[in-house]
Amino acid sequence: MAVSTVAFRYAKSLLDLAQEMNLTDVVYKDMMLFKGTVEESRPLMVMLKNPIVRTEKKYAVLNAVFASRVNPVSMTFFQIITRKNREAIMDAIANEYIRLYNEMKGIEWATVVTTVPLTDELRERFKTTVAEMTGGKLVELDEKIDSRLIGGYVLRVGDQQIDGSIRSQLNELRLRFLN
């Protein structure tokens, strides 16, 4: 079975449980914490995906890292995932939970890449643009800085991208001159 299908099923089950227990926001924060931790710690992700490392060892590491930082429901979910030998896709499950939570709450995530940090005014303009693109949903921005853009911005919303960077404009000019 495809990883995305399995991840969806586990994430949906976790979301349903969290809704029953009125803990959707708490579990969302736990999944964001898990996602951020494994993105920052390559050794942790490699260990979780390594089939040679025993399940008990993986759970012991997860317990040491997250037990004091997450809700007991999330910790029990981590235990179930490791018992089912699905720890290699825990990052996909966390991402899927976050996606389902955002969908449930009507939140649209957008990524904006600029050469300098955004001012409050620019942040609001980007949020307004994304809200217009998505039909007025609540917008959260993931802001990244990339000096290779030279200037301008790149805005990604779902599978759409608006590239207003000077780098792309220079590339277009270069292609025109070559043709």
C-alpha positions as CSV (number, residue, x, y, z in Angstrom):
1,M,0.0,0.0,0.0
2,A,1.3,3.5,-0.8
3,V,2.8,5.5,2.0
4,S,0.4,8.4,1.5
5,T,-2.6,6.1,1.8
6,V,-1.3,4.5,5.0
7,A,-0.3,7.9,6.4
8,F,-3.7,9.3,5.6
9,R,-5.5,6.5,7.5
10,Y,-3.4,6.8,10.6
11,A,-3.6,10.6,10.6
12,K,-7.4,10.5,10.0
13,S,-7.7,8.0,12.9
14,L,-5.7,10.3,15.2
15,L,-7.7,13.3,14.1
16,D,-11.0,11.5,14.9
17,L,-9.7,10.5,18.3
18,A,-8.5,14.0,19.0
19,Q,-11.9,15.4,18.1
20,E,-13.6,12.9,20.4
21,M,-11.4,14.0,23.2
22,N,-11.5,17.7,22.3
23,L,-7.7,17.7,21.8
24,T,-7.3,18.6,18.1
25,D,-5.3,21.8,18.8
26,V,-3.1,20.1,21.3
27,V,-2.3,17.1,19.0
28,Y,-1.8,19.6,16.2
29,K,0.9,21.3,18.2
30,D,2.4,17.9,19.0
31,M,2.6,17.0,15.3
32,M,4.1,20.3,14.5
33,L,6.7,19.7,17.2
34,F,7.4,16.2,15.9
35,K,7.7,17.5,12.3
36,G,10.0,20.3,13.3
37,T,12.2,18.0,15.4
38,V,12.7,15.3,12.7
39,E,13.4,18.0,10.1
40,E,16.1,19.5,12.3
41,S,17.5,16.2,13.5
42,R,18.6,14.1,10.5
43,P,20.0,11.3,12.8
44,L,16.5,10.9,14.4
45,M,14.8,10.6,11.1
46,V,17.4,8.1,9.8
47,M,17.1,6.0,13.0
48,L,13.3,5.9,12.6
49,K,13.6,4.8,9.0
50,N,16.3,2.2,9.6
51,P,14.9,-1.3,9.6
52,I,17.9,-2.7,11.5
53,V,17.1,-0.7,14.6
54,R,14.7,-2.6,16.9
55,T,11.2,-1.3,17.5
56,E,11.8,-1.1,21.3
57,K,14.9,1.0,20.7
58,K,13.0,3.4,18.4
59,Y,10.2,3.8,21.0
60,A,12.7,4.4,23.8
61,V,14.3,7.2,21.7
62,L,10.9,8.7,20.9
63,N,9.9,8.4,24.6
64,A,13.1,10.1,25.7
65,V,12.7,13.0,23.2
66,F,8.9,13.6,23.3
67,A,7.4,12.2,26.5
68,S,7.8,15.4,28.5
69,R,6.9,17.6,25.6
70,V,3.7,16.1,24.1
71,N,0.3,15.1,25.3
72,P,-0.2,11.5,26.6
73,V,-2.6,10.9,23.6
74,S,0.2,11.8,21.2
75,M,2.7,9.7,23.0
76,T,0.4,6.7,23.0
77,F,-0.1,7.2,19.3
78,F,3.7,7.1,18.8
79,Q,3.7,3.9,20.8
80,I,1.0,2.3,18.6
81,I,2.9,3.5,15.4
82,T,6.1,1.8,16.6
83,R,4.3,-1.4,17.6
84,K,2.8,-1.6,14.1
85,N,6.3,-1.1,12.6
86,R,5.2,2.2,10.9
87,E,7.8,4.4,12.5
88,A,9.5,4.9,9.1
89,I,6.4,6.9,7.9
90,M,5.8,8.9,11.1
91,D,6.9,12.1,9.3
92,A,4.3,11.5,6.6
93,I,1.6,10.8,9.2
94,A,2.5,14.0,11.0
95,N,2.4,16.0,7.7
96,E,-1.0,14.4,6.9
97,Y,-2.4,15.2,10.3
98,I,-1.3,18.8,9.9
99,R,-2.9,18.9,6.4
100,L,-6.2,17.4,7.7
101,Y,-6.3,19.8,10.7
102,N,-5.7,22.8,8.4
103,E,-8.4,21.6,6.0
104,M,-10.8,21.1,9.0
105,K,-10.1,24.6,10.3
106,G,-10.1,26.3,6.9
107,I,-6.5,27.3,7.1
108,E,-4.4,27.7,3.9
109,W,-0.6,27.6,4.2
110,A,1.5,29.6,1.8
111,T,5.3,29.8,1.5
112,V,6.8,33.1,0.6
113,V,10.5,33.3,-0.3
114,T,12.2,36.7,-0.2
115,T,15.7,38.1,0.0
116,V,15.0,40.0,3.2
117,P,12.6,39.5,6.2
118,L,9.0,40.6,5.5
119,T,7.7,43.8,7.1
120,D,4.2,43.7,8.7
121,E,2.8,45.6,5.7
122,L,4.2,43.1,3.2
123,R,3.1,40.1,5.3
124,E,-0.5,41.4,5.3
125,R,-0.4,42.1,1.5
126,F,0.8,38.5,0.9
127,K,-1.9,37.2,3.2
128,T,-4.5,39.2,1.3
129,T,-3.3,37.9,-2.0
130,V,-3.4,34.3,-0.8
131,A,-6.9,34.8,0.6
132,E,-8.1,36.1,-2.7
133,M,-6.5,33.1,-4.5
134,T,-8.1,30.6,-2.1
135,G,-11.5,32.1,-1.7
136,G,-11.1,33.9,1.6
137,K,-9.6,31.2,3.8
138,L,-7.6,32.0,6.9
139,V,-3.9,32.3,5.7
140,E,-0.7,31.3,7.5
141,L,2.6,32.2,5.9
142,D,5.8,30.2,6.0
143,E,8.5,32.8,5.5
144,K,11.9,31.9,4.0
145,I,14.8,33.9,3.0
146,D,16.9,33.1,-0.1
147,S,19.6,35.6,-1.2
148,R,19.9,33.8,-4.6
149,L,16.6,35.5,-5.7
150,I,18.5,38.8,-5.9
151,G,15.2,40.6,-5.2
152,G,11.5,40.1,-5.4
153,Y,9.7,37.1,-4.1
154,V,8.4,33.6,-4.8
155,L,4.9,32.8,-3.5
156,R,3.7,29.1,-3.3
157,V,0.2,28.2,-2.5
158,G,-0.6,24.5,-2.8
159,D,0.5,23.6,-6.3
160,Q,0.5,27.2,-7.6
161,Q,3.6,29.4,-7.7
162,I,3.9,33.1,-8.4
163,D,7.5,33.9,-9.2
164,G,8.2,37.6,-9.0
165,S,11.9,37.3,-8.4
166,I,14.6,39.2,-10.2
167,R,16.5,36.0,-10.8
168,S,13.6,34.5,-12.9
169,Q,13.2,37.8,-14.8
170,L,16.9,37.8,-15.6
171,N,16.6,34.1,-16.8
172,E,13.7,35.1,-19.0
173,L,15.8,37.9,-20.5
174,R,18.7,35.6,-21.1
175,L,16.4,33.1,-22.9
176,R,15.0,35.9,-25.1
177,F,18.5,37.0,-26.1
178,L,19.5,33.4,-26.8
179,N,16.5,32.9,-29.1
